[in-house]
Amino acid sequence: MKRFLATTALCAMLPLSAFAQDKPFELQVGMTTFLTGPASVFGVPAREGMEILVRKLNEDGGINGVPVRVTYIDEGAGAEALTSEFRRVAAEAEVMMASISSGNCQTLAPLAEDLQVPNLMWDCGTQRIFEEADYDYVFRTQANATAEMMATVLYLLETKPDFQTIAVVNQDYAWGRDSWDIFSNALRVLKPDVEIVGEFFPAFGAPDYSAEISRLQALSPDVILSTSWGGDLDTFVQQAFQRGLMNNTTFVLPLAESSLERLGSSLPAGHIVGARGDHYFLHPEQRDDEDFQAFITEFRETTGSIPIYSVFHAAQALEAMKSAYEKAIDENDVEWPTEEQLLAAFEELEFQAFGRPITLREDNQGVEAQLLGTSVQAGEYPFATLEDIRIYDGAQLLPPVGENSLDWIKGLDASYLENIESDSFEN
């Protein structure tokens, strides 16, 4: 009797999270993505890919028998509406996934922390999130801008080592400025003799690049970098192609994997294309994989287009969530984990979707491989594909936990290049 009373008293002192939790009727997830506006070229395909993957997951039994239901929130509705909708959906959801926009991630990450809802940053690039604050509820399931820009610099130096001059044409907002800061500082350290001959920051959504193209033709740089995306990137490349700017200058386009199909023949051979991770519908290590091929085929049949990096980022977020739940269930020998158990499972989680495996570091930042290649018009598709593909291990592209990216980059020297490893593929 005393043992029973003692046990009862001890149980009464334990937090509710220490007890097993009943399975829910369904796992409710909220996902922010651009469904309207210029960024919908990323957001709509991501939603379409998520719908395909969730449907298959549920057909296979969900997560330990629990089906997943995703509620989508339009990032294109504006900051106030987005924040309001995030709060509303988070009140019912067990997991949130936000966002595409780096600005929205900077707003919603601290909000998720305040609301104490697990949030997966599934696509945004800003490196500032985990460098400027610590989070218990926020995790990034892909790389950040530092890894993406460092890989681009490395590919450029390896494939075009003799270039002497460079210019940049980036959208005039945080991403355009921040990505150029990372890229240019890395370039100054790793190739100090390079000359930056022009820096152009046209307005976001600019319809005409005639002035920039005329200046670039006069400057005739060896390399032109543009980290622009979506319609802005498409317009700039199309106008540059029409005026012959791409004939004698190498374009470096870290986000152009998402524009290949839209650009068609306007992206000629010989230009550098990045994939924001190792995302490519002809991924050299994945294209013979049965699951990979089945997804590519279903996505094309459903949407009429090839999947782009935002689709693969969405797949990674879903796989990270699924893996965390399965890990928490297994490690705690429960039918369904508590929130505390789920958060613990996300710590240093390893998972894999349609690319190389990804690990979450102790600061909750994802370590993701980076794929770059050179455009080629081979004729097999009515748009450019990639050759001379190189895949870089993500761990070597990030500063150590707790260090600022720009400070880390400025402390590098030429010896950094000697320790870089990559895998090369002809196409």
C-alpha positions in Angstrom: 0.0 0.0 0.0 2.9 2.4 0.9 4.5 1.6 -2.5 1.2 2.4 -4.3 0.9 5.7 -2.5 4.5 6.6 -3.1 4.1 5.8 -6.8 0.9 7.8 -7.0 2.6 10.7 -5.3 5.6 10.5 -7.7 3.3 10.4 -10.8 1.4 13.4 -9.6 4.7 15.3 -9.5 5.6 14.4 -13.0 4.8 16.8 -15.9 2.1 15.6 -18.3 4.6 15.4 -21.1 6.2 12.4 -19.3 3.2 10.2 -20.1 2.4 8.6 -23.4 0.1 10.4 -25.7 -2.9 8.9 -27.5 -2.7 8.9 -31.3 -4.6 11.8 -32.8 -7.3 11.3 -35.5 -4.9 13.0 -37.9 -1.6 14.9 -37.8 -2.4 18.5 -38.7 0.4 20.5 -40.4 0.4 24.1 -41.5 2.6 25.1 -44.4 3.3 28.6 -45.7 4.1 29.0 -49.4 3.6 31.5 -52.1 0.3 30.7 -53.9 0.1 34.2 -55.5 2.6 36.8 -56.6 5.9 36.5 -58.4 7.3 33.9 -55.9 4.4 31.5 -56.7 6.7 30.1 -59.4 8.3 28.4 -56.4 5.3 28.1 -54.0 2.7 26.5 -56.3 5.0 23.7 -57.4 6.0 23.1 -53.8 2.4 22.7 -52.8 1.7 20.4 -55.8 4.7 18.3 -54.8 3.6 18.2 -51.1 0.1 17.1 -52.1 1.5 14.2 -54.1 3.8 13.1 -51.3 1.2 13.4 -48.6 -1.3 11.4 -50.6 1.3 8.6 -51.0 2.3 8.8 -47.4 -1.3 8.4 -46.3 -2.0 5.6 -48.7 1.0 3.8 -47.1 -0.5 4.2 -43.6 0.5 7.7 -42.6 2.8 8.0 -39.6 2.3 5.0 -37.4 -1.3 4.8 -38.7 -2.0 8.5 -38.4 -2.8 10.3 -41.7 -1.3 13.7 -42.4 -3.4 16.7 -43.4 -1.7 19.9 -44.6 -3.3 23.4 -44.4 -1.6 25.9 -46.8 -1.1 29.5 -46.0 -0.4 32.0 -48.8 2.8 34.0 -48.2 1.8 36.3 -51.0 -1.1 37.7 -48.9 1.3 40.1 -47.1 3.0 40.2 -43.7 0.0 41.1 -41.6 -2.3 38.4 -43.1 0.5 35.9 -43.1 1.2 36.4 -39.4 -2.5 36.2 -38.5 -3.0 33.0 -40.5 0.1 31.4 -39.0 -1.3 32.1 -35.5 -4.7 30.7 -36.5 -3.4 27.5 -38.1 -0.7 27.0 -35.4 -3.4 26.9 -32.8 -4.6 23.5 -34.2 -1.5 22.2 -35.9 1.1 19.9 -34.3 3.8 21.1 -36.8 4.3 24.2 -38.9 6.4 24.6 -42.0 7.5 28.2 -42.8 8.6 29.7 -45.1 9.9 30.5 -48.6 10.7 34.1 -48.0 13.7 34.9 -45.8 11.9 37.9 -44.4 9.0 35.7 -43.5 11.3 33.2 -41.8 12.8 36.0 -39.7 9.2 37.0 -38.7 7.8 33.6 -38.1 10.7 31.8 -36.4 10.4 33.9 -33.2 6.6 33.7 -33.4 6.8 29.9 -33.6 9.1 30.0 -30.6 6.6 32.2 -28.7 3.7 29.9 -29.6 5.8 26.9 -28.7 4.9 25.1 -32.0 7.6 23.1 -33.8 8.4 24.9 -37.1 10.4 23.6 -40.0 12.0 26.3 -42.1 11.7 24.4 -45.4 13.0 26.8 -48.1 14.2 30.2 -46.9 17.9 31.0 -47.3 18.9 33.6 -44.8 21.8 32.5 -42.7 20.9 35.0 -39.9 18.2 32.9 -38.2 20.5 30.6 -36.2 23.4 33.0 -36.1 21.5 35.7 -34.3 19.3 33.7 -32.0 18.8 30.3 -30.4 15.7 28.3 -30.9 14.1 25.2 -29.3 11.1 24.9 -31.6 12.6 26.0 -35.0 14.6 23.8 -37.4 15.8 24.3 -40.9 15.6 21.2 -43.1 17.9 22.4 -45.9 21.0 24.6 -46.3 21.3 28.3 -46.0 22.7 31.1 -48.2 26.2 30.6 -46.9 26.5 27.0 -48.1 24.8 27.9 -51.4 27.1 30.8 -52.2 30.2 29.1 -51.0 29.5 26.1 -53.3 28.9 28.5 -56.2 32.3 30.3 -55.6 34.1 27.0 -55.4 32.5 25.7 -58.7 33.4 29.0 -60.4 37.0 28.8 -59.2 37.4 25.1 -60.2 35.8 25.4 -63.7 36.9 29.0 -64.6 40.1 29.6 -62.6 41.5 32.2 -65.0 38.8 34.8 -64.9 39.9 38.2 -63.8 36.8 40.4 -63.7 33.3 40.0 -62.4 30.1 42.0 -62.2 26.9 41.4 -60.3 23.2 42.0 -61.2 21.0 41.3 -58.2 17.6 42.2 -57.0 17.6 45.3 -54.8 16.4 43.8 -51.5 17.8 41.7 -48.6 18.4 38.5 -50.5 20.2 40.2 -53.4 22.4 42.2 -51.1 23.1 39.5 -48.5 23.9 36.8 -51.1 26.3 39.2 -52.8 28.0 40.0 -49.4 28.7 36.3 -48.9 29.8 35.6 -52.5 32.0 38.7 -52.8 33.7 38.3 -49.5 34.5 34.6 -50.3 35.8 35.7 -53.7 38.1 38.3 -52.2 39.6 35.8 -49.8 39.9 32.8 -52.2 40.9 34.8 -55.4 42.2 38.2 -54.1 43.3 39.3 -57.6 39.8 39.4 -59.0 38.4 42.8 -59.9 34.8 43.7 -59.3 34.0 46.0 -62.2 30.3 46.5 -61.7 27.6 46.2 -59.0 24.0 46.6 -60.2 20.9 46.3 -58.1 17.8 46.9 -60.2 14.5 47.2 -58.5 12.7 44.0 -57.5 10.3 43.1 -60.4 12.1 45.3 -62.9 10.7 44.6 -66.4 13.6 46.1 -68.4 17.4 45.5 -68.0 18.5 47.5 -71.0 20.5 50.0 -68.9 22.3 47.2 -67.0 23.0 45.2 -70.1 24.4 48.2 -72.0 26.8 48.9 -69.1 27.8 45.3 -68.9 28.5 45.2 -72.6 30.8 48.2 -72.2 32.6 46.7 -69.1 32.9 43.2 -70.7 33.5 41.3 -67.5 34.7 37.7 -67.6 31.9 36.7 -65.3 28.4 38.0 -64.4 26.8 36.8 -61.2 23.1 37.0 -60.6 21.4 35.4 -57.6 18.1 36.7 -58.8 15.2 34.3 -59.1 11.8 33.7 -60.7 10.5 36.2 -63.3 13.3 38.7 -62.6 16.0 36.1 -63.4 14.0 34.9 -66.5 13.6 38.5 -67.8 17.3 39.4 -67.3 18.6 36.2 -68.9 16.2 36.4 -71.9 17.2 40.1 -72.5 20.9 39.4 -72.1 20.6 36.5 -74.5 18.8 38.5 -77.1 21.4 41.2 -77.0 24.3 38.8 -77.2 25.7 39.4 -73.7 26.0 35.7 -73.0 28.3 35.1 -76.0 31.6 36.2 -74.4 30.8 36.2 -70.7 30.1 33.4 -68.3 26.9 33.8 -66.3 26.8 32.4 -62.8 23.2 31.7 -61.8 23.0 30.0 -58.4 19.1 29.8 -58.5 18.7 29.0 -62.2 17.8 25.3 -61.7 14.3 26.5 -61.1 14.2 28.5 -64.4 15.6 26.0 -66.8 12.3 24.9 -68.2 10.9 28.4 -68.5 14.1 29.8 -70.1 14.0 27.2 -72.9 16.6 28.0 -75.5 17.4 31.4 -73.9 20.0 29.8 -71.7 22.8 28.7 -74.0 25.6 26.3 -73.3 28.5 27.2 -71.0 26.9 29.0 -68.1 27.0 28.0 -64.4 23.7 26.9 -62.8 23.0 26.2 -59.1 20.3 24.1 -57.5 20.0 25.4 -53.9 21.0 22.0 -52.6 21.5 18.8 -54.6 18.2 19.2 -56.4 17.9 18.3 -60.1 15.4 16.1 -61.9 18.3 14.3 -63.5 20.3 14.0 -60.3 23.2 11.7 -61.2 23.1 9.7 -58.0 19.3 9.4 -57.8 17.9 9.3 -61.4 18.0 5.5 -61.5 16.3 5.2 -58.1 12.9 3.7 -58.4 11.2 6.0 -55.9 12.9 9.1 -57.4 11.8 8.2 -60.9 8.3 7.4 -59.8 8.0 10.8 -58.2 9.4 12.7 -61.2 7.0 10.9 -63.5 4.0 11.5 -61.3 4.9 15.2 -60.8 5.3 15.7 -64.6 2.0 13.9 -65.4 0.2 15.9 -62.7 1.6 19.3 -63.4 3.0 19.2 -66.9 6.4 20.5 -65.6 9.6 19.1 -64.1 10.0 19.4 -60.3 12.3 22.3 -59.1 14.3 22.8 -56.0 11.3 24.1 -53.9 9.5 20.8 -54.6 12.5 18.9 -53.3 12.8 21.2 -50.3 9.1 20.5 -49.5 9.9 16.8 -49.8 12.8 17.2 -47.3 10.6 19.0 -44.8 8.0 16.2 -45.0 10.6 13.5 -44.7 12.2 15.3 -41.7 8.9 15.5 -39.9 8.1 11.8 -40.6 11.6 10.7 -39.5 11.4 12.7 -36.3 8.0 11.2 -35.4 9.2 7.7 -36.1 12.4 8.3 -34.1 10.5 9.7 -31.2 8.0 6.7 -31.3 10.8 4.2 -31.4 13.1 5.7 -28.8 10.3 6.2 -26.3 8.4 3.0 -27.1 5.1 4.9 -27.5 2.2 4.9 -30.0 2.5 8.7 -30.3 5.1 11.1 -28.9 4.6 14.1 -26.7 5.8 17.4 -28.0 8.8 17.2 -25.7 9.7 13.8 -27.2 9.2 15.1 -30.8 11.5 18.1 -30.2 14.2 15.8 -28.8 13.9 13.6 -31.9 14.6 16.6 -34.2 17.9 17.2 -32.4 20.8 16.1 -34.8 18.2 14.2 -36.9 19.3 12.4 -40.0 16.9 12.0 -42.9 16.8 11.6 -46.7 14.3 12.6 -49.4 15.3 12.8 -53.1 18.9 13.8 -52.6 21.8 13.0 -50.4 21.2 12.5 -46.6 20.7 15.6 -44.5 21.7 16.1 -40.9 20.4 18.8 -38.5 23.4 20.3 -36.6 23.2 21.1 -32.9 22.1 24.7 -33.8 19.2 23.2 -35.8 20.7 24.2 -39.1 20.4 21.6 -41.9 23.6 20.3 -43.5 22.8 19.7 -47.2 24.9 18.8 -50.2 25.1 21.4 -53.0 24.9 20.6 -56.7 26.1 22.8 -59.5 26.6 22.3 -63.2 27.2 23.9 -66.6 24.4 24.5 -69.0 24.2 22.5 -72.2 21.6 22.5 -75.0 21.7 18.8 -75.8 18.4 18.6 -77.6 16.9 15.9 -75.5 14.7 18.5 -73.8 13.5 21.8 -75.1 15.6 23.6 -72.5 19.1 23.5 -71.1 20.2 20.6 -68.9 23.5 20.3 -66.9 26.8 18.8 -67.6 30.1 18.8 -65.6 28.0 18.4 -62.4 29.7 18.6 -59.1 28.2 17.8 -55.7 29.8 19.3 -52.6 29.5 18.0 -49.0 27.5 20.6 -47.1 29.5 20.4 -43.9 32.6 22.0 -45.4 30.5 25.0 -46.7 29.3 26.2 -43.3 31.0 28.0 -40.4 31.3 26.1 -37.1 28.3 26.3 -34.8 28.2 29.6 -33.1 30.2 31.5 -35.7 29.0 34.3 -37.9 29.2 33.4 -41.6 30.9 36.6 -42.8 33.4 36.6 -40.0 34.2 32.9 -40.8 34.6 33.7 -44.5 36.9 36.6 -43.8 39.1 34.4 -41.7 39.6 31.8 -44.5 42.7 31.7 -46.8 43.7 29.9 -49.9 44.4 26.7 -47.9 40.6 26.3 -47.6 40.5 25.2 -51.3 43.0 22.4 -50.7 40.6 20.7 -48.3 37.4 20.9 -50.3 36.0 17.6 -51.6 33.5 17.2 -54.4 32.2 14.4 -56.6 32.1 15.1 -60.3 29.8 13.7 -63.0 29.9 14.4 -66.7 26.1 15.0 -67.0 
